[in-house]
Amino acid sequence: MAIFMLKLYLGSSKELIDELGVLVDRMSINIELPSQNSLKLLAPEKSKENIVTPMSYVAQNLDDSSKRLLPNKKNWSFTPLPTLQIVHKPKFRNFVPAGQTTQLIVGATPESDLKIIKLSESLYQKFHLKRVYYSAYISVNEDSLLPALDNKPPLLRENRIYQADWLLRFYGFRADELLNEQNPNFNTLLDPKCDWAIRHLENFPVEINLADYATLLRVPGIGVICAKRILQARKTTNLKFEDLKKLGIVLKRARYFITCNGKYYDHIQKFNDRFISENLVYLERKRFTSSKLCTNLSF
C-alpha cells in the first residue's frame, strides 16, 4: 500500500497542518544541518525556531489518538493533488498515521557523529519522530563554505550513523554510550555495536541460556527478532551453539561475546579486545568488498 508523504515548508500555518494531517500518511520537516551555526552559515532562511515550531505542533497532534473528520472537498482551502482527491472514505481518519520524519545532511559541515546522533536522540524523544534520514553530502558546486569538489561522498560515515540510529531506536542504546567527547566519531573499521562491545568487554561473555532480552540485544550478531527467538526457544530447550545457527544468530560476530552452558564457541580462549577486533575487522572488510558500494567506501 502506498504511503503519501507531505514535506512541510517553513512558515506552514497550524490551520494548514491540521487540514493536511488527515489527508496524508506522513509529514516531513527537514532540518538539513545539525547545528544552528551551520544553518546560519549555509541556510540562513532556516532557524531552530522555525523548524521546531511546526515539528512540535505535529508531535502534539500525534499525541491525540482520536480520529478526525475528513474535510469536505468543497471546502478545501488548497488545490489537492490528484492522488489526494480520492481520499474520501472513511470519513474519519487518524492525524498523520505514519508519523513525522526529518532529514540531516552528513559531511557538508564539521559537526561530529556525536553531535548528529545526540540531535537525533533528542528528536526521537521530544517529537516522536518515526525516522531520521541521513544523506551523505555530494559536492556539486565550488564554494568556499563547502567541501571541495573532489571530496568523495562520506558513504561509509552515513552507513555508520544509520547503524547507530538503529541502535537508538530498537536496541536500547543511548547516544552517550556509543560516543563521547574524547571519542566523537564512529570507528570506520567496525559497526557501532561491535565497537561498543569491544570497548565494554566487562559486560561479556553473555550466557545465552540466562541473559534477559535487553542484555541479548547488546550482543553483536543478535538482532531484535533473534533475541525474541532465543527467549521463546529457551522455554522448551537448553540452547547449544548449533541451535543458535538455526535461530538465525550471526555466530561469526556473536561467538566472541557469548557462552552456551558456560562454554565458548569452538574452544575460543583468547578473550581480549585485540583478538576480537582483528577478527571482526576482517569480517567487515570482507562484507564491504563484496558490496556494490565497495568502490565508494574506504577504510
C-alpha positions as a Markdown table, in Angstrom:
| # | Residue | x | y | z |
|---|---|---|---|---|
| 1 | Met | 0.0 | 0.0 | 0.0 |
| 2 | Ala | 1.4 | 3.4 | -0.9 |
| 3 | Ile | 2.2 | 6.0 | 1.8 |
| 4 | Phe | 1.5 | 9.6 | 0.9 |
| 5 | Met | 4.2 | 11.9 | 2.5 |
| 6 | Leu | 4.0 | 15.7 | 2.7 |
| 7 | Lys | 7.0 | 17.9 | 3.1 |
| 8 | Leu | 6.2 | 21.0 | 5.2 |
| 9 | Tyr | 7.7 | 24.3 | 4.2 |
| 10 | Leu | 8.9 | 26.9 | 6.7 |
| 11 | Gly | 6.1 | 29.0 | 7.9 |
| 12 | Ser | 3.3 | 26.5 | 7.3 |
| 13 | Ser | 0.3 | 27.5 | 9.3 |
| 14 | Lys | -1.3 | 25.4 | 12.0 |
| 15 | Glu | -4.5 | 25.5 | 10.1 |
| 16 | Leu | -2.9 | 24.1 | 7.0 |
| 17 | Ile | -1.1 | 21.4 | 9.1 |
| 18 | Asp | -4.5 | 20.4 | 10.6 |
| 19 | Glu | -6.2 | 20.2 | 7.3 |
| 20 | Leu | -3.4 | 18.2 | 5.6 |
| 21 | Gly | -2.8 | 16.0 | 8.5 |
| 22 | Val | -5.9 | 13.9 | 7.9 |
| 23 | Leu | -5.2 | 13.6 | 4.2 |
| 24 | Val | -1.6 | 12.3 | 4.2 |
| 25 | Asp | 0.1 | 9.4 | 5.9 |
| 26 | Arg | 3.4 | 11.1 | 6.9 |
| 27 | Met | 4.8 | 14.6 | 7.3 |
| 28 | Ser | 8.4 | 15.6 | 6.9 |
| 29 | Ile | 10.1 | 18.8 | 8.2 |
| 30 | Asn | 13.7 | 18.6 | 7.1 |
| 31 | Ile | 16.3 | 20.1 | 9.4 |
| 32 | Glu | 19.1 | 19.6 | 6.8 |
| 33 | Leu | 22.0 | 20.7 | 9.0 |
| 34 | Pro | 22.8 | 19.5 | 12.5 |
| 35 | Ser | 23.5 | 22.8 | 14.3 |
| 36 | Gln | 22.3 | 26.4 | 14.5 |
| 37 | Asn | 25.7 | 27.7 | 13.4 |
| 38 | Ser | 25.7 | 25.6 | 10.2 |
| 39 | Leu | 22.1 | 26.7 | 9.4 |
| 40 | Lys | 23.1 | 30.3 | 9.8 |
| 41 | Leu | 26.1 | 29.8 | 7.5 |
| 42 | Leu | 24.6 | 27.7 | 4.7 |
| 43 | Ala | 20.8 | 28.0 | 5.1 |
| 44 | Pro | 20.2 | 31.4 | 6.7 |
| 45 | Glu | 16.5 | 31.2 | 5.9 |
| 46 | Lys | 16.2 | 28.4 | 8.3 |
| 47 | Ser | 16.5 | 28.5 | 12.1 |
| 48 | Lys | 16.0 | 26.2 | 15.0 |
| 49 | Glu | 12.8 | 28.1 | 15.9 |
| 50 | Asn | 11.0 | 27.9 | 12.5 |
| 51 | Ile | 11.9 | 24.2 | 12.3 |
| 52 | Val | 11.0 | 23.2 | 15.8 |
| 53 | Thr | 7.7 | 25.1 | 16.0 |
| 54 | Pro | 5.8 | 23.1 | 13.2 |
| 55 | Met | 7.6 | 19.9 | 14.3 |
| 56 | Ser | 6.4 | 20.4 | 17.9 |
| 57 | Tyr | 2.8 | 21.1 | 16.6 |
| 58 | Val | 2.7 | 17.9 | 14.6 |
| 59 | Ala | 4.0 | 16.0 | 17.6 |
| 60 | Gln | 1.3 | 17.4 | 19.8 |
| 61 | Asn | -1.3 | 16.4 | 17.3 |
| 62 | Leu | 0.2 | 12.9 | 17.1 |
| 63 | Asp | -0.4 | 12.5 | 20.9 |
| 64 | Asp | -4.1 | 12.9 | 20.2 |
| 65 | Ser | -5.1 | 9.4 | 19.0 |
| 66 | Ser | -8.7 | 10.3 | 18.3 |
| 67 | Lys | -9.9 | 10.0 | 14.7 |
| 68 | Arg | -10.7 | 13.2 | 12.9 |
| 69 | Leu | -13.4 | 14.1 | 10.4 |
| 70 | Leu | -12.0 | 14.4 | 6.9 |
| 71 | Pro | -12.6 | 17.9 | 5.4 |
| 72 | Asn | -15.3 | 18.3 | 2.9 |
| 73 | Lys | -13.7 | 18.6 | -0.6 |
| 74 | Lys | -15.9 | 21.5 | -1.4 |
| 75 | Asn | -14.4 | 23.5 | 1.5 |
| 76 | Trp | -10.7 | 22.6 | 0.9 |
| 77 | Ser | -8.6 | 25.8 | 1.1 |
| 78 | Phe | -6.0 | 24.4 | -1.3 |
| 79 | Thr | -5.9 | 22.7 | -4.6 |
| 80 | Pro | -5.4 | 19.0 | -3.8 |
| 81 | Leu | -3.0 | 16.7 | -5.6 |
| 82 | Pro | -4.8 | 14.2 | -7.9 |
| 83 | Thr | -3.7 | 11.4 | -5.6 |
| 84 | Leu | -5.5 | 13.1 | -2.7 |
| 85 | Gln | -8.8 | 13.6 | -4.4 |
| 86 | Ile | -9.8 | 10.0 | -4.0 |
| 87 | Val | -9.3 | 10.2 | -0.2 |
| 88 | His | -13.0 | 10.4 | 0.9 |
| 89 | Lys | -13.6 | 7.1 | 2.7 |
| 90 | Pro | -13.6 | 6.5 | 5.6 |
| 91 | Lys | -14.9 | 9.9 | 6.7 |
| 92 | Phe | -12.8 | 9.7 | 9.9 |
| 93 | Arg | -9.1 | 9.2 | 9.9 |
| 94 | Asn | -6.1 | 9.5 | 12.3 |
| 95 | Phe | -3.8 | 12.5 | 12.1 |
| 96 | Val | -0.6 | 11.6 | 10.1 |
| 97 | Pro | -0.9 | 7.9 | 11.0 |
| 98 | Ala | 2.6 | 7.0 | 9.7 |
| 99 | Gly | 4.2 | 9.8 | 11.9 |
| 100 | Gln | 6.7 | 12.5 | 11.0 |
| 101 | Thr | 10.3 | 12.3 | 9.8 |
| 102 | Thr | 13.2 | 14.6 | 9.1 |
| 103 | Gln | 16.5 | 14.6 | 7.2 |
| 104 | Leu | 20.1 | 15.5 | 8.1 |
| 105 | Ile | 23.0 | 16.1 | 5.7 |
| 106 | Val | 26.2 | 14.3 | 6.7 |
| 107 | Gly | 29.6 | 15.8 | 5.8 |
| 108 | Ala | 28.6 | 19.3 | 4.5 |
| 109 | Thr | 29.6 | 20.9 | 7.8 |
| 110 | Pro | 32.1 | 20.0 | 10.5 |
| 111 | Glu | 29.8 | 18.5 | 13.2 |
| 112 | Ser | 30.9 | 15.2 | 14.7 |
| 113 | Asp | 29.0 | 12.0 | 14.7 |
| 114 | Leu | 28.3 | 12.5 | 18.4 |
| 115 | Lys | 26.6 | 15.8 | 17.6 |
| 116 | Ile | 24.4 | 14.2 | 14.9 |
| 117 | Ile | 23.2 | 11.2 | 16.9 |
| 118 | Lys | 22.6 | 13.3 | 20.1 |
| 119 | Leu | 20.4 | 15.5 | 17.9 |
| 120 | Ser | 18.6 | 12.5 | 16.5 |
| 121 | Glu | 18.1 | 11.1 | 20.0 |
| 122 | Ser | 16.6 | 14.3 | 21.2 |
| 123 | Leu | 14.3 | 14.5 | 18.2 |
| 124 | Tyr | 13.0 | 10.9 | 18.8 |
| 125 | Gln | 12.4 | 11.7 | 22.5 |
| 126 | Lys | 10.8 | 15.2 | 22.1 |
| 127 | Phe | 8.9 | 15.0 | 18.9 |
| 128 | His | 8.1 | 11.3 | 18.5 |
| 129 | Leu | 9.8 | 11.1 | 15.1 |
| 130 | Lys | 9.2 | 8.0 | 13.2 |
| 131 | Arg | 12.6 | 8.2 | 11.4 |
| 132 | Val | 15.6 | 10.5 | 10.9 |
| 133 | Tyr | 17.1 | 10.1 | 7.4 |
| 134 | Tyr | 20.7 | 10.8 | 6.7 |
| 135 | Ser | 22.2 | 11.9 | 3.4 |
| 136 | Ala | 25.9 | 11.9 | 2.6 |
| 137 | Tyr | 26.9 | 15.3 | 1.2 |
| 138 | Ile | 27.7 | 15.2 | -2.5 |
| 139 | Ser | 29.8 | 18.1 | -3.8 |
| 140 | Val | 28.2 | 19.6 | -6.9 |
| 141 | Asn | 29.5 | 23.2 | -7.0 |
| 142 | Glu | 32.5 | 25.1 | -5.9 |
| 143 | Asp | 32.1 | 27.2 | -2.7 |
| 144 | Ser | 34.5 | 28.2 | 0.0 |
| 145 | Leu | 31.9 | 27.3 | 2.6 |
| 146 | Leu | 31.5 | 23.7 | 1.3 |
| 147 | Pro | 33.8 | 20.7 | 1.0 |
| 148 | Ala | 36.0 | 20.6 | -2.2 |
| 149 | Leu | 34.5 | 19.2 | -5.4 |
| 150 | Asp | 36.9 | 16.3 | -5.4 |
| 151 | Asn | 35.8 | 15.1 | -2.0 |
| 152 | Lys | 34.1 | 11.7 | -2.2 |
| 153 | Pro | 30.6 | 11.5 | -0.5 |
| 154 | Pro | 31.1 | 10.1 | 3.0 |
| 155 | Leu | 29.0 | 7.0 | 2.3 |
| 156 | Leu | 30.7 | 4.8 | 5.0 |
| 157 | Arg | 30.1 | 7.5 | 7.6 |
| 158 | Glu | 26.5 | 7.7 | 6.6 |
| 159 | Asn | 26.2 | 4.0 | 6.9 |
| 160 | Arg | 27.7 | 4.0 | 10.4 |
| 161 | Ile | 25.3 | 6.8 | 11.5 |
| 162 | Tyr | 22.3 | 4.8 | 10.2 |
| 163 | Gln | 23.6 | 1.7 | 12.1 |
| 164 | Ala | 23.8 | 3.8 | 15.3 |
| 165 | Asp | 20.4 | 5.3 | 14.7 |
| 166 | Trp | 19.0 | 1.7 | 14.6 |
| 167 | Leu | 20.7 | 1.0 | 18.0 |
| 168 | Leu | 19.0 | 4.1 | 19.5 |
| 169 | Arg | 15.6 | 3.2 | 18.2 |
| 170 | Phe | 15.4 | -0.5 | 18.7 |
| 171 | Tyr | 18.2 | -1.8 | 20.9 |
| 172 | Gly | 18.0 | 0.5 | 23.9 |
| 173 | Phe | 21.3 | 2.3 | 23.4 |
| 174 | Arg | 21.9 | 5.9 | 24.3 |
| 175 | Ala | 24.0 | 8.3 | 22.2 |
| 176 | Asp | 26.5 | 8.9 | 25.0 |
| 177 | Glu | 27.1 | 5.2 | 25.3 |
| 178 | Leu | 28.2 | 4.9 | 21.7 |
| 179 | Leu | 30.3 | 8.0 | 21.6 |
| 180 | Asn | 31.7 | 10.7 | 23.9 |
| 181 | Glu | 33.7 | 13.9 | 23.7 |
| 182 | Gln | 37.0 | 12.0 | 23.8 |
| 183 | Asn | 35.7 | 9.7 | 21.0 |
| 184 | Pro | 33.3 | 11.8 | 19.0 |
| 185 | Asn | 33.2 | 9.9 | 15.7 |
| 186 | Phe | 32.4 | 6.3 | 14.8 |
| 187 | Asn | 35.1 | 3.7 | 14.0 |
| 188 | Thr | 35.2 | 3.3 | 10.3 |
| 189 | Leu | 36.6 | -0.2 | 10.7 |
| 190 | Leu | 33.7 | -1.6 | 12.8 |
| 191 | Asp | 30.0 | -1.2 | 13.1 |
| 192 | Pro | 28.9 | 0.8 | 16.2 |
| 193 | Lys | 27.6 | -2.2 | 18.0 |
| 194 | Cys | 30.7 | -4.3 | 17.6 |
| 195 | Asp | 32.9 | -1.3 | 18.5 |
| 196 | Trp | 30.8 | -0.6 | 21.7 |
| 197 | Ala | 31.1 | -4.3 | 22.7 |
| 198 | Ile | 34.9 | -4.4 | 22.3 |
| 199 | Arg | 35.2 | -1.3 | 24.4 |
| 200 | His | 33.0 | -2.8 | 27.1 |
| 201 | Leu | 34.3 | -6.4 | 27.4 |
| 202 | Glu | 33.5 | -6.2 | 31.1 |
| 203 | Asn | 29.8 | -6.9 | 30.1 |
| 204 | Phe | 30.8 | -10.1 | 28.3 |
| 205 | Pro | 30.6 | -13.0 | 27.8 |
| 206 | Val | 26.8 | -13.3 | 27.9 |
| 207 | Glu | 25.3 | -16.7 | 28.8 |
| 208 | Ile | 22.7 | -17.4 | 26.1 |
| 209 | Asn | 20.6 | -19.6 | 28.4 |
| 210 | Leu | 20.3 | -17.0 | 31.2 |
| 211 | Ala | 20.5 | -13.5 | 29.7 |
| 212 | Asp | 17.4 | -11.3 | 29.6 |
| 213 | Tyr | 16.1 | -9.6 | 26.4 |
| 214 | Ala | 17.9 | -6.3 | 27.0 |
| 215 | Thr | 21.2 | -8.0 | 27.5 |
| 216 | Leu | 20.8 | -10.2 | 24.4 |
| 217 | Leu | 20.2 | -7.1 | 22.3 |
| 218 | Arg | 23.6 | -5.8 | 23.2 |
| 219 | Val | 25.4 | -8.9 | 21.7 |
| 220 | Pro | 26.8 | -8.3 | 18.2 |
| 221 | Gly | 25.2 | -10.7 | 15.8 |
| 222 | Ile | 21.9 | -10.9 | 17.7 |
| 223 | Gly | 19.1 | -8.7 | 16.5 |
| 224 | Val | 15.6 | -7.9 | 17.8 |
| 225 | Ile | 13.9 | -10.9 | 16.1 |
| 226 | Cys | 16.7 | -13.4 | 17.1 |
| 227 | Ala | 16.6 | -12.2 | 20.7 |
| 228 | Lys | 12.9 | -13.0 | 20.8 |
| 229 | Arg | 13.5 | -16.3 | 19.2 |
| 230 | Ile | 16.1 | -17.2 | 21.9 |
| 231 | Leu | 13.7 | -16.3 | 24.7 |
| 232 | Gln | 11.0 | -18.4 | 23.1 |
| 233 | Ala | 13.2 | -21.4 | 22.4 |
| 234 | Arg | 14.6 | -21.4 | 26.0 |
| 235 | Lys | 11.1 | -22.2 | 27.3 |
| 236 | Thr | 11.4 | -25.7 | 25.9 |
| 237 | Thr | 15.1 | -26.5 | 25.5 |
| 238 | Asn | 18.6 | -25.7 | 26.7 |
| 239 | Leu | 20.3 | -23.9 | 23.8 |
| 240 | Lys | 23.5 | -25.1 | 22.2 |
| 241 | Phe | 25.6 | -23.3 | 19.5 |
| 242 | Glu | 24.2 | -25.4 | 16.8 |
| 243 | Asp | 20.7 | -24.3 | 17.9 |
| 244 | Leu | 21.7 | -20.6 | 17.6 |
| 245 | Lys | 22.6 | -21.1 | 13.9 |
| 246 | Lys | 19.1 | -22.4 | 13.3 |
| 247 | Leu | 17.6 | -19.4 | 15.1 |
| 248 | Gly | 19.4 | -17.0 | 12.7 |
| 249 | Ile | 22.1 | -15.6 | 15.0 |
| 250 | Val | 25.2 | -14.4 | 13.2 |
| 251 | Leu | 27.7 | -16.5 | 15.0 |
| 252 | Lys | 30.6 | -15.0 | 13.1 |
| 253 | Arg | 30.1 | -12.0 | 15.3 |
| 254 | Ala | 28.3 | -13.3 | 18.3 |
| 255 | Arg | 30.7 | -16.1 | 19.2 |
| 256 | Tyr | 33.2 | -13.8 | 20.7 |
| 257 | Phe | 30.7 | -12.4 | 23.2 |
| 258 | Ile | 28.6 | -15.4 | 24.3 |
| 259 | Thr | 28.7 | -18.7 | 26.0 |
| 260 | Cys | 26.4 | -21.7 | 25.8 |
| 261 | Asn | 26.2 | -23.7 | 29.1 |
| 262 | Gly | 29.3 | -21.9 | 30.3 |
| 263 | Lys | 31.4 | -22.8 | 27.2 |
| 264 | Tyr | 32.9 | -20.6 | 24.5 |
| 265 | Tyr | 32.3 | -21.3 | 20.8 |
| 266 | Asp | 34.8 | -23.7 | 19.3 |
| 267 | His | 37.2 | -23.5 | 22.2 |
| 268 | Ile | 37.8 | -19.8 | 21.9 |
| 269 | Gln | 40.2 | -18.8 | 24.7 |
| 270 | Lys | 41.7 | -15.5 | 23.7 |
| 271 | Phe | 39.0 | -13.3 | 25.1 |
| 272 | Asn | 40.7 | -9.9 | 24.6 |
| 273 | Asp | 39.9 | -6.8 | 22.6 |
| 274 | Arg | 42.8 | -7.1 | 20.1 |
| 275 | Phe | 42.0 | -10.7 | 19.2 |
| 276 | Ile | 38.3 | -9.9 | 18.8 |
| 277 | Ser | 38.8 | -6.6 | 17.0 |
| 278 | Glu | 41.2 | -8.1 | 14.4 |
| 279 | Asn | 38.7 | -10.9 | 13.6 |
| 280 | Leu | 35.7 | -8.6 | 13.3 |
| 281 | Val | 37.6 | -6.1 | 11.2 |
| 282 | Tyr | 38.4 | -8.9 | 8.8 |
| 283 | Leu | 34.7 | -9.8 | 8.6 |
| 284 | Glu | 33.8 | -6.1 | 8.0 |
| 285 | Arg | 36.3 | -5.7 | 5.2 |
| 286 | Lys | 35.1 | -8.9 | 3.6 |
| 287 | Arg | 31.5 | -7.6 | 3.8 |
| 288 | Phe | 32.3 | -4.3 | 2.1 |
| 289 | Thr | 34.5 | -5.9 | -0.5 |
| 290 | Ser | 31.5 | -8.0 | -1.7 |
| 291 | Ser | 29.2 | -5.0 | -1.6 |
| 292 | Lys | 28.3 | -3.0 | -4.7 |
| 293 | Leu | 29.3 | 0.1 | -2.7 |
| 294 | Cys | 32.8 | -1.0 | -2.1 |
| 295 | Thr | 34.3 | 1.3 | -4.8 |
| 296 | Asn | 32.9 | 4.3 | -2.9 |
| 297 | Leu | 33.8 | 3.1 | 0.6 |
| 298 | Ser | 37.3 | 3.5 | 2.1 |
| 299 | Phe | 38.6 | 2.3 | 5.5 |
